Amino acid sequence: MLLDAEHSYPLFVYIFDKLKHKGLDWKYYFPRMGILSFQKEPTDTTISENYDPEKGMAEEIEKRQKQREIEEFQSKLDNAYEEEREEAKYKRPPLIIRAYAEVYGQFPEGWVH
């Protein structure tokens, strides 16, 4: 059973109260997306008799193009992340952040304010 917002706020307050009484704290991490690549770089550096320089050059160009595309997409993700963080400064904080502030008297480390 998932809790709705009405029921989750008191639960968050309860949890943070228990953490505070134990001398513990909570750090907020703003959600962020990134790109992972699982492609292995070729390790064989020997040149065989059947080596085709044109094919090798085409593969290198394609590899560099893919890398540029990945970097451009990551840049877009980074920009979206920064925009979301900036927008969060002007919106009402999520329930979990408000519950933390109620118990600790301040926003958690990592929250934008």
Residue pairs with C-beta under 8 A, 6 or more apart in sequence:
3 11
5 95
8 95
9 95
9 98
9 99
12 95
12 96
12 99
12 100
13 99
13 102
13 103
15 99
16 26
16 99
16 100
16 102
16 103
16 104
17 103
19 25
19 26
20 103
20 104
25 104
25 108
25 109
26 100
26 108
27 108
27 109
27 110
28 97
28 100
28 107
28 108
28 109
28 110
28 111
29 110
30 81
30 84
30 85
30 88
30 110
30 111
30 112
31 84
32 77
32 81
33 77
33 80
33 81
34 74
34 77
35 70
35 73
35 74
35 77
37 70
85 112
86 112
88 112
89 112
89 113
92 98
93 101
93 107
93 111
97 107
97 108
97 111
100 107
100 108
101 107
101 108
107 113
